[in-house]
């Protein structure tokens, strides 16, 4: 299976070449789209990105040893010894070449992709844990971290680039992994990062307001998600949350076998929440009883998706149900930290209006009479600004006190981000709002305001262990701040 070298004939067979300039080299031992990393007799793919155009670096790539350049526009003066292939879509070509370079690993592992605004990380991680618990070797590609069986590899993007994806899949195959569960972002679909992958199944969790800074309109965002299902083969399954009003749109053009899951509607896989406690939930999944340590209606959806995928991958229903009951909450998702005096901090990754409302709805159900729900949250800089006032409105709807603070401000002024959030908070609730741009200080103030029995939600960063300010990532972990406050 393992190739890790490319021959000119294989490349020509893989790509739809519009024009070419013929060079000399026949074998290539590297594949790059970043000229700074290029070395050896390599293939360089020039991609037009949102900020940088790879065509501007073709000369630099050739100087560093590129012997084949794949591009959308041929240079006016090509080097005589270098191959140049003009293609219509270099991003898609990169995905095809990456798959070929690593021996088409997705064809040797059962690959399931999970897409949606919320629930991707939890569903993918729980699926990985389920199959590991069932005795299989599995892989995970997620926002939080990647796993090759039990070996952890740091994650840098929700969905890595095509070269990284195929390299990781190849490692999984070499280590005997039979399954891989992968988050698939809308950016990844649009940027062709998952092109040329052979998916055995795909899951649609939901779609709500997010990423409009990139996609510009909600319609574009929906179409980006839908495109993932459009290219699935007839041998794959496509699992849709039928309680989401856009599920039908997602399913319109897929050739895959369609299945549905739901809490509210008739579907192939159903769940009913019988009891809710802060320690877990009593569920009935397809009329069979199951206890879980996870809490919240949205986690009932996540667990149902996990059960459905497990069954669709051939695991008997009783085994799948037993595996569900053994799952533990995912790191940074409704992660509760309790102090000896009865205060509870809850750290969660919620950074969209829908995710924030899901978490606050869940916590409201467990808030005792006369106690407070306090929320510390912000919004990311250089991202969709339209969701900021909506998050402010939602937080004010559920909370007794709000501490608006920084998330990852990136290149933006944190004060401006906080002002955007505050515009969504009703005027009569403005007195219950504090604005503190220093996130550590904001958490400290919220914890000080809390009394025994109160709940303090710290939202937006969850598992993240950094804060990005003016292009620099500084170590920061919400959980560490809480543990320090409890200790002191």
VOPA-195881 format. One record per residue (C-alpha): x negated, y negated, z negated; residue number from 1. Coordinates in steps of 0.001 Angstrom, whole numbers, padded with zeros to 6 digits. Layout:
! VOPA-195881
+---------+---------+---------+-------+
:       u :       v :       w : gumar :
+---------+---------+---------+-------+
:       X :       Y :       Z :   NUM :
...
+---------+---------+---------+-------+
! end
This chain:
! VOPA-195881
+---------+---------+---------+-------+
:       u :       v :       w : gumar :
+---------+---------+---------+-------+
:  000000 :  000000 :  000000 :     1 :
: -002740 : -002469 : -000967 :     2 :
: -004052 : -004431 :  002024 :     3 :
: -005680 : -007667 :  000725 :     4 :
: -007209 : -008229 :  004148 :     5 :
: -005478 : -009471 :  007272 :     6 :
: -006227 : -008548 :  010881 :     7 :
: -005430 : -010915 :  013715 :     8 :
: -003177 : -008334 :  015415 :     9 :
: -001059 : -007812 :  012263 :    10 :
: -000687 : -011562 :  011847 :    11 :
:  000395 : -012026 :  015448 :    12 :
:  003019 : -009307 :  015047 :    13 :
:  004341 : -010915 :  011854 :    14 :
:  004711 : -014516 :  013058 :    15 :
:  006754 : -016188 :  015762 :    16 :
:  003937 : -018117 :  017407 :    17 :
:  004913 : -021116 :  019547 :    18 :
:  001418 : -022081 :  020778 :    19 :
: -002078 : -020927 :  019985 :    20 :
: -005741 : -021743 :  020252 :    21 :
: -007880 : -018577 :  020228 :    22 :
: -010976 : -018354 :  018032 :    23 :
: -013381 : -015519 :  017269 :    24 :
: -012777 : -013958 :  013829 :    25 :
: -010597 : -010798 :  013666 :    26 :
: -010496 : -010072 :  009922 :    27 :
: -009528 : -012525 :  007186 :    28 :
: -010078 : -011872 :  003481 :    29 :
: -008189 : -014758 :  001937 :    30 :
: -004863 : -016599 :  002272 :    31 :
: -004493 : -020219 :  001102 :    32 :
: -002206 : -023218 :  001403 :    33 :
: -004376 : -025403 : -000890 :    34 :
: -007630 : -026298 :  000897 :    35 :
: -009348 : -027063 : -002442 :    36 :
: -009193 : -023394 : -003442 :    37 :
: -010204 : -021967 : -000075 :    38 :
: -013298 : -019808 :  000315 :    39 :
: -014631 : -017150 :  002706 :    40 :
: -013224 : -016178 :  006083 :    41 :
: -009693 : -017225 :  005249 :    42 :
: -006293 : -018086 :  006642 :    43 :
: -005099 : -021617 :  005839 :    44 :
: -001387 : -022419 :  006116 :    45 :
: -000618 : -026138 :  006458 :    46 :
:  002732 : -026912 :  004808 :    47 :
:  004540 : -030235 :  004710 :    48 :
:  005452 : -030731 :  001045 :    49 :
:  007550 : -033381 : -000674 :    50 :
:  004443 : -035370 : -001625 :    51 :
:  001532 : -033955 :  000387 :    52 :
:  001251 : -032797 :  004007 :    53 :
: -001057 : -029799 :  004422 :    54 :
: -001821 : -030900 :  007986 :    55 :
: -003919 : -033703 :  006511 :    56 :
: -006265 : -031078 :  005048 :    57 :
: -006790 : -028823 :  008060 :    58 :
: -010262 : -030257 :  008754 :    59 :
: -011253 : -029784 :  005104 :    60 :
: -009997 : -026171 :  005178 :    61 :
: -011998 : -025401 :  008330 :    62 :
: -015098 : -026992 :  006805 :    63 :
: -014713 : -024694 :  003781 :    64 :
: -014464 : -021538 :  005895 :    65 :
: -010929 : -021179 :  007282 :    66 :
: -011033 : -019069 :  010441 :    67 :
: -007295 : -019196 :  011158 :    68 :
: -005014 : -022194 :  010686 :    69 :
: -001229 : -021708 :  010749 :    70 :
:  000517 : -025038 :  011242 :    71 :
:  003526 : -026854 :  012642 :    72 :
:  001432 : -029165 :  014840 :    73 :
: -001869 : -028170 :  016456 :    74 :
: -004758 : -030626 :  015891 :    75 :
: -005801 : -032685 :  018916 :    76 :
: -009391 : -031381 :  018748 :    77 :
: -009429 : -027789 :  017444 :    78 :
: -012704 : -026175 :  016412 :    79 :
: -013724 : -023722 :  019185 :    80 :
: -014410 : -020737 :  016871 :    81 :
: -011226 : -021118 :  014820 :    82 :
: -007802 : -019594 :  015599 :    83 :
: -004868 : -022061 :  015440 :    84 :
: -001297 : -020730 :  015459 :    85 :
:  001561 : -023194 :  015840 :    86 :
:  004799 : -021951 :  014205 :    87 :
:  008180 : -023549 :  013614 :    88 :
:  008181 : -022984 :  009843 :    89 :
:  004778 : -022703 :  008112 :    90 :
:  006399 : -022237 :  004664 :    91 :
:  008258 : -019150 :  005857 :    92 :
:  005078 : -017985 :  007654 :    93 :
:  003152 : -018252 :  004373 :    94 :
:  005720 : -016020 :  002657 :    95 :
:  005463 : -013422 :  005448 :    96 :
:  001654 : -013485 :  005404 :    97 :
:  001539 : -013256 :  001601 :    98 :
:  003745 : -010163 :  001701 :    99 :
:  001586 : -008653 :  004450 :   100 :
: -001684 : -009558 :  002678 :   101 :
: -000650 : -007639 : -000452 :   102 :
:  000808 : -004646 :  001385 :   103 :
:  004493 : -005679 :  001231 :   104 :
:  004782 : -004847 : -002489 :   105 :
:  008478 : -005747 : -002782 :   106 :
:  009231 : -002676 : -000666 :   107 :
:  007607 : -000465 : -003327 :   108 :
:  009471 : -001774 : -006387 :   109 :
:  013159 : -002331 : -007168 :   110 :
:  013364 : -006127 : -007184 :   111 :
:  016345 : -008043 : -008606 :   112 :
:  016601 : -011841 : -008382 :   113 :
:  018680 : -013987 : -010751 :   114 :
:  019800 : -017449 : -009683 :   115 :
:  022110 : -020076 : -011174 :   116 :
:  021840 : -023328 : -013110 :   117 :
:  021900 : -021706 : -016546 :   118 :
:  021204 : -018190 : -017803 :   119 :
:  018426 : -017228 : -015373 :   120 :
:  015672 : -016880 : -017949 :   121 :
:  017817 : -015113 : -020532 :   122 :
:  019315 : -012664 : -018015 :   123 :
:  015977 : -011856 : -016363 :   124 :
:  014217 : -011428 : -019712 :   125 :
:  016976 : -009262 : -021178 :   126 :
:  016914 : -007072 : -018063 :   127 :
:  013155 : -006648 : -018388 :   128 :
:  013538 : -005750 : -022086 :   129 :
:  016405 : -003359 : -021308 :   130 :
:  014425 : -001340 : -018779 :   131 :
:  011313 : -001308 : -020951 :   132 :
:  013467 : -000061 : -023848 :   133 :
:  014904 :  002625 : -021552 :   134 :
:  011375 :  003942 : -021010 :   135 :
:  010628 :  002445 : -017590 :   136 :
:  007682 :  000298 : -016670 :   137 :
:  009077 : -003066 : -015592 :   138 :
:  007893 : -006489 : -014480 :   139 :
:  009219 : -009971 : -015220 :   140 :
:  008802 : -013264 : -013345 :   141 :
:  010381 : -016058 : -015401 :   142 :
:  010177 : -019662 : -016545 :   143 :
:  008823 : -018614 : -019948 :   144 :
:  006270 : -015977 : -018993 :   145 :
:  005489 : -013173 : -016591 :   146 :
:  004980 : -009544 : -017565 :   147 :
:  003355 : -006626 : -015801 :   148 :
:  004687 : -003817 : -018010 :   149 :
:  003356 : -004893 : -021426 :   150 :
:  000678 : -007303 : -020165 :   151 :
:  001667 : -010952 : -020467 :   152 :
:  000702 : -013531 : -017851 :   153 :
:  001372 : -017256 : -018307 :   154 :
:  004134 : -018774 : -016178 :   155 :
:  003700 : -022174 : -014522 :   156 :
:  006906 : -022464 : -012442 :   157 :
:  010409 : -020998 : -012564 :   158 :
:  009525 : -019222 : -009323 :   159 :
:  005803 : -019027 : -008378 :   160 :
:  004479 : -019680 : -004869 :   161 :
:  004642 : -016795 : -002324 :   162 :
:  000987 : -015839 : -002737 :   163 :
:  001331 : -015613 : -006528 :   164 :
:  004633 : -013718 : -006284 :   165 :
:  003219 : -011070 : -003982 :   166 :
: -000024 : -010807 : -005950 :   167 :
:  001962 : -010194 : -009150 :   168 :
:  004308 : -007726 : -007457 :   169 :
:  001293 : -005846 : -006069 :   170 :
: -000183 : -005628 : -009577 :   171 :
:  003129 : -004342 : -010906 :   172 :
:  003197 : -001611 : -008262 :   173 :
: -000427 : -000675 : -008978 :   174 :
:  000423 : -000370 : -012708 :   175 :
:  003373 :  001908 : -012002 :   176 :
:  006226 : -000559 : -012507 :   177 :
:  009461 :  000691 : -010981 :   178 :
:  011510 : -002489 : -011500 :   179 :
:  010958 : -006241 : -011430 :   180 :
:  013395 : -008920 : -012592 :   181 :
:  012803 : -012386 : -011248 :   182 :
:  014238 : -015860 : -011692 :   183 :
:  014970 : -017465 : -008327 :   184 :
:  015296 : -021251 : -008408 :   185 :
:  017028 : -023369 : -005785 :   186 :
:  013679 : -025077 : -005101 :   187 :
:  012125 : -021671 : -004395 :   188 :
:  014837 : -020755 : -001903 :   189 :
:  014630 : -024081 : -000079 :   190 :
:  010822 : -024015 : -000031 :   191 :
:  010847 : -020439 :  001353 :   192 :
:  008918 : -019038 : -001637 :   193 :
:  011082 : -015895 : -001706 :   194 :
:  011200 : -015357 :  002050 :   195 :
:  009987 : -011908 :  003185 :   196 :
:  010786 : -010311 : -000194 :   197 :
:  012869 : -007143 : -000178 :   198 :
:  015487 : -007678 : -002909 :   199 :
:  017476 : -004670 : -004118 :   200 :
:  019926 : -006906 : -005956 :   201 :
:  020792 : -010513 : -006758 :   202 :
:  022791 : -012170 : -009535 :   203 :
:  024676 : -015491 : -009515 :   204 :
:  025161 : -016730 : -013104 :   205 :
:  026842 : -020136 : -012516 :   206 :
:  026238 : -023505 : -010921 :   207 :
:  026570 : -026858 : -012658 :   208 :
:  025109 : -030360 : -012476 :   209 :
:  021292 : -030237 : -012089 :   210 :
:  018367 : -030971 : -009750 :   211 :
:  020160 : -033711 : -007809 :   212 :
:  016876 : -035641 : -007816 :   213 :
:  015619 : -032970 : -005401 :   214 :
:  018741 : -031769 : -003569 :   215 :
:  020405 : -035253 : -003484 :   216 :
:  023976 : -033879 : -003434 :   217 :
:  025787 : -031106 : -005283 :   218 :
:  026759 : -029625 : -001919 :   219 :
:  023092 : -029313 : -000945 :   220 :
:  022371 : -027667 : -004297 :   221 :
:  025154 : -025116 : -003732 :   222 :
:  023903 : -024365 : -000216 :   223 :
:  020361 : -023784 : -001517 :   224 :
:  021656 : -021186 : -003993 :   225 :
:  023940 : -019652 : -001377 :   226 :
:  021042 : -019203 :  001072 :   227 :
:  019529 : -016634 : -001302 :   228 :
:  022584 : -014368 : -000920 :   229 :
:  022943 : -015012 :  002805 :   230 :
:  019719 : -013138 :  003618 :   231 :
:  020241 : -010070 :  001414 :   232 :
:  020313 : -006761 :  003265 :   233 :
:  023323 : -004445 :  003416 :   234 :
:  021424 : -002028 :  001135 :   235 :
:  021318 : -004568 : -001717 :   236 :
:  023982 : -005520 : -004275 :   237 :
:  025124 : -009086 : -004997 :   238 :
:  026649 : -009679 : -008439 :   239 :
:  028723 : -012845 : -008945 :   240 :
:  030179 : -014533 : -012020 :   241 :
:  033761 : -014762 : -010780 :   242 :
:  034666 : -017236 : -013541 :   243 :
:  032568 : -019845 : -011724 :   244 :
:  034672 : -021634 : -009094 :   245 :
:  031776 : -021554 : -006598 :   246 :
:  031307 : -017766 : -006725 :   247 :
:  033431 : -017330 : -003603 :   248 :
:  031250 : -019776 : -001674 :   249 :
:  028118 : -017915 : -002765 :   250 :
:  029571 : -014613 : -001561 :   251 :
:  030883 : -015838 :  001807 :   252 :
:  028133 : -014674 :  004160 :   253 :
:  026209 : -012021 :  002288 :   254 :
:  025833 : -008551 :  003810 :   255 :
:  025113 : -007079 :  000367 :   256 :
:  027594 : -004984 : -001598 :   257 :
:  029629 : -007518 : -003617 :   258 :
:  030377 : -007003 : -007302 :   259 :
:  031814 : -009378 : -009895 :   260 :
:  031621 : -009937 : -013652 :   261 :
:  033914 : -012046 : -015797 :   262 :
:  035400 : -012926 : -019158 :   263 :
:  038574 : -014583 : -017826 :   264 :
:  039369 : -012884 : -014518 :   265 :
:  039916 : -009383 : -013207 :   266 :
:  036509 : -008104 : -012062 :   267 :
:  034279 : -005059 : -011666 :   268 :
:  032591 : -005738 : -015014 :   269 :
:  034474 : -007382 : -017877 :   270 :
:  033695 : -008462 : -021419 :   271 :
:  035925 : -009450 : -024320 :   272 :
:  034556 : -011141 : -027437 :   273 :
:  036224 : -009478 : -030407 :   274 :
:  034313 : -011164 : -033256 :   275 :
:  031776 : -013985 : -033554 :   276 :
:  029285 : -014471 : -036369 :   277 :
:  026069 : -016457 : -036655 :   278 :
:  024307 : -013082 : -036857 :   279 :
:  025873 : -011686 : -033681 :   280 :
:  029007 : -010717 : -031759 :   281 :
:  031310 : -007743 : -031453 :   282 :
:  032016 : -007189 : -027745 :   283 :
:  034109 : -004898 : -025604 :   284 :
:  032335 : -004331 : -022284 :   285 :
:  034583 : -002548 : -019798 :   286 :
:  036675 : -001539 : -022821 :   287 :
:  033681 :  000006 : -024636 :   288 :
:  032597 : -001434 : -027998 :   289 :
:  029140 : -002986 : -028438 :   290 :
:  027494 : -005116 : -031148 :   291 :
:  024834 : -007661 : -030194 :   292 :
:  022504 : -009953 : -032115 :   293 :
:  023028 : -012669 : -029500 :   294 :
:  025660 : -015340 : -030112 :   295 :
:  027764 : -017643 : -027956 :   296 :
:  030192 : -017155 : -025090 :   297 :
:  027487 : -017916 : -022535 :   298 :
:  025388 : -015079 : -023982 :   299 :
:  028376 : -012765 : -023556 :   300 :
:  028161 : -013636 : -019850 :   301 :
:  024397 : -013008 : -019844 :   302 :
:  024790 : -009641 : -021552 :   303 :
:  027573 : -008609 : -019195 :   304 :
:  025345 : -009452 : -016218 :   305 :
:  022561 : -007346 : -017757 :   306 :
:  024943 : -004427 : -018289 :   307 :
:  026282 : -004706 : -014736 :   308 :
:  022814 : -004802 : -013132 :   309 :
:  021679 : -001871 : -015263 :   310 :
:  024634 :  000218 : -014087 :   311 :
:  024243 : -000921 : -010474 :   312 :
:  020620 :  000238 : -010611 :   313 :
:  021827 :  003733 : -011469 :   314 :
:  021644 :  003906 : -015265 :   315 :
:  024622 :  005770 : -016813 :   316 :
:  027140 :  003484 : -018512 :   317 :
:  026652 :  004915 : -022021 :   318 :
:  022878 :  004473 : -021799 :   319 :
:  023307 :  000933 : -020481 :   320 :
:  025688 :  000052 : -023318 :   321 :
:  023350 :  001463 : -025973 :   322 :
:  020458 : -000512 : -024492 :   323 :
:  022515 : -003722 : -024709 :   324 :
:  023020 : -003284 : -028454 :   325 :
:  019246 : -003095 : -029003 :   326 :
:  018443 : -006404 : -027326 :   327 :
:  017110 : -009335 : -029345 :   328 :
:  017549 : -013071 : -028605 :   329 :
:  015162 : -014609 : -026084 :   330 :
:  012453 : -016919 : -027381 :   331 :
:  013484 : -020591 : -027421 :   332 :
:  017154 : -019791 : -026772 :   333 :
:  019340 : -020478 : -029827 :   334 :
:  016315 : -019696 : -031989 :   335 :
:  017369 : -020294 : -035610 :   336 :
:  014916 : -021383 : -038327 :   337 :
:  016302 : -021578 : -041854 :   338 :
:  014884 : -023340 : -044896 :   339 :
:  015150 : -022101 : -048471 :   340 :
:  017560 : -024930 : -049354 :   341 :
:  020097 : -023816 : -046730 :   342 :
:  019378 : -026131 : -043812 :   343 :
:  019201 : -024539 : -040350 :   344 :
:  017296 : -025784 : -037314 :   345 :
:  018226 : -024314 : -033935 :   346 :
:  015727 : -024668 : -031088 :   347 :
:  017138 : -024291 : -027583 :   348 :
:  015997 : -024969 : -024020 :   349 :
:  019313 : -026643 : -023074 :   350 :
:  018388 : -029491 : -020715 :   351 :
:  021479 : -029778 : -018499 :   352 :
:  024938 : -031089 : -019466 :   353 :
:  026517 : -027636 : -019151 :   354 :
:  023793 : -025871 : -021141 :   355 :
:  023928 : -028508 : -023879 :   356 :
:  027716 : -028177 : -024130 :   357 :
:  027462 : -024377 : -024288 :   358 :
:  025047 : -024532 : -027206 :   359 :
:  026963 : -027250 : -029060 :   360 :
:  030260 : -025381 : -028593 :   361 :
:  028677 : -022268 : -030073 :   362 :
:  027155 : -024096 : -033044 :   363 :
:  030432 : -025961 : -033699 :   364 :
:  032123 : -022602 : -034223 :   365 :
:  029697 : -021776 : -037034 :   366 :
:  029527 : -025189 : -038704 :   367 :
:  031126 : -024940 : -042123 :   368 :
:  033821 : -027334 : -043309 :   369 :
:  032312 : -030599 : -044541 :   370 :
:  028890 : -029901 : -043023 :   371 :
:  027099 : -031822 : -040284 :   372 :
:  025915 : -030915 : -036806 :   373 :
:  022946 : -033123 : -035926 :   374 :
:  021391 : -033081 : -032455 :   375 :
:  017888 : -034114 : -031363 :   376 :
:  017568 : -034286 : -027581 :   377 :
:  016232 : -036232 : -024619 :   378 :
:  015969 : -035825 : -020854 :   379 :
:  013068 : -035143 : -018541 :   380 :
:  011418 : -037999 : -016692 :   381 :
:  011076 : -038062 : -012878 :   382 :
:  014112 : -035792 : -012631 :   383 :
:  017839 : -036112 : -011970 :   384 :
:  018879 : -039344 : -013724 :   385 :
:  022627 : -038854 : -013228 :   386 :
:  022838 : -036132 : -015868 :   387 :
:  021449 : -038366 : -018651 :   388 :
:  024647 : -040280 : -019599 :   389 :
:  026656 : -037061 : -019251 :   390 :
:  024383 : -035371 : -021785 :   391 :
:  024852 : -038359 : -024106 :   392 :
:  028630 : -038104 : -023769 :   393 :
:  028643 : -034365 : -024479 :   394 :
:  026322 : -034640 : -027495 :   395 :
:  028481 : -037399 : -028988 :   396 :
:  031605 : -035267 : -028505 :   397 :
:  030339 : -032452 : -030740 :   398 :
:  027839 : -033988 : -033181 :   399 :
:  028064 : -035990 : -036365 :   400 :
:  024720 : -037667 : -035748 :   401 :
:  022463 : -037989 : -032716 :   402 :
:  018742 : -038613 : -032526 :   403 :
:  017870 : -039468 : -028927 :   404 :
:  014193 : -038935 : -028167 :   405 :
:  011622 : -037973 : -025516 :   406 :
:  011636 : -034659 : -023697 :   407 :
:  008924 : -034587 : -021014 :   408 :
:  008922 : -038262 : -019952 :   409 :
:  006268 : -037567 : -017302 :   410 :
:  005578 : -040897 : -015545 :   411 :
:  008743 : -042630 : -016772 :   412 :
:  009123 : -045013 : -019701 :   413 :
:  010758 : -043018 : -022548 :   414 :
:  012702 : -046100 : -023615 :   415 :
:  014381 : -046298 : -020199 :   416 :
:  015315 : -042585 : -020334 :   417 :
:  016848 : -043032 : -023793 :   418 :
:  018808 : -046076 : -022593 :   419 :
:  020213 : -044000 : -019718 :   420 :
:  021370 : -041342 : -022202 :   421 :
:  022893 : -043944 : -024505 :   422 :
:  025112 : -045371 : -021740 :   423 :
:  027175 : -042179 : -021884 :   424 :
:  027792 : -042381 : -025646 :   425 :
:  031136 : -044026 : -026548 :   426 :
:  030798 : -047509 : -028052 :   427 :
:  032476 : -046541 : -031343 :   428 :
:  029869 : -043807 : -031910 :   429 :
:  026790 : -045910 : -031229 :   430 :
:  026264 : -046467 : -034966 :   431 :
:  025694 : -042708 : -035394 :   432 :
:  022840 : -042766 : -032851 :   433 :
:  019146 : -043220 : -033546 :   434 :
:  016618 : -043770 : -030748 :   435 :
:  013118 : -042546 : -031625 :   436 :
:  010782 : -041990 : -028672 :   437 :
:  008181 : -040071 : -030697 :   438 :
:  009632 : -036543 : -030582 :   439 :
:  007866 : -035321 : -033728 :   440 :
:  009135 : -038316 : -035683 :   441 :
:  012637 : -037809 : -034261 :   442 :
:  012730 : -034191 : -035455 :   443 :
:  011413 : -035264 : -038852 :   444 :
:  014141 : -037926 : -039230 :   445 :
:  016893 : -035503 : -038171 :   446 :
:  015645 : -032899 : -040670 :   447 :
:  015561 : -035550 : -043406 :   448 :
:  019130 : -036581 : -042620 :   449 :
:  020292 : -032952 : -042884 :   450 :
:  021642 : -031569 : -046152 :   451 :
:  022028 : -027932 : -047272 :   452 :
:  024496 : -026176 : -044961 :   453 :
:  023902 : -028571 : -042056 :   454 :
:  022835 : -027481 : -038562 :   455 :
:  020138 : -029367 : -036638 :   456 :
:  019969 : -028615 : -032914 :   457 :
:  016651 : -029492 : -031254 :   458 :
:  017410 : -029263 : -027567 :   459 :
:  015577 : -029534 : -024285 :   460 :
:  012241 : -027789 : -024692 :   461 :
:  012932 : -024416 : -026313 :   462 :
:  009974 : -022131 : -025585 :   463 :
:  007773 : -024927 : -024179 :   464 :
:  004563 : -025646 : -026070 :   465 :
:  003674 : -028955 : -024444 :   466 :
:  004960 : -032436 : -023793 :   467 :
:  004073 : -034087 : -020495 :   468 :
:  003324 : -037825 : -020764 :   469 :
:  001880 : -039855 : -017887 :   470 :
:  000665 : -036744 : -016085 :   471 :
: -001064 : -035261 : -019151 :   472 :
:  000241 : -032206 : -021005 :   473 :
: -000156 : -032526 : -024777 :   474 :
:  000364 : -029579 : -027106 :   475 :
:  003807 : -029809 : -028669 :   476 :
:  006113 : -027131 : -030021 :   477 :
:  009480 : -028010 : -031608 :   478 :
:  009299 : -024849 : -033715 :   479 :
:  005892 : -025740 : -035150 :   480 :
:  007237 : -029131 : -036226 :   481 :
:  010152 : -027519 : -038081 :   482 :
:  007965 : -024903 : -039775 :   483 :
:  005614 : -027692 : -040896 :   484 :
:  008525 : -029699 : -042326 :   485 :
:  009836 : -026644 : -044186 :   486 :
:  006391 : -025866 : -045541 :   487 :
:  005855 : -029418 : -046799 :   488 :
+---------+---------+---------+-------+
! end
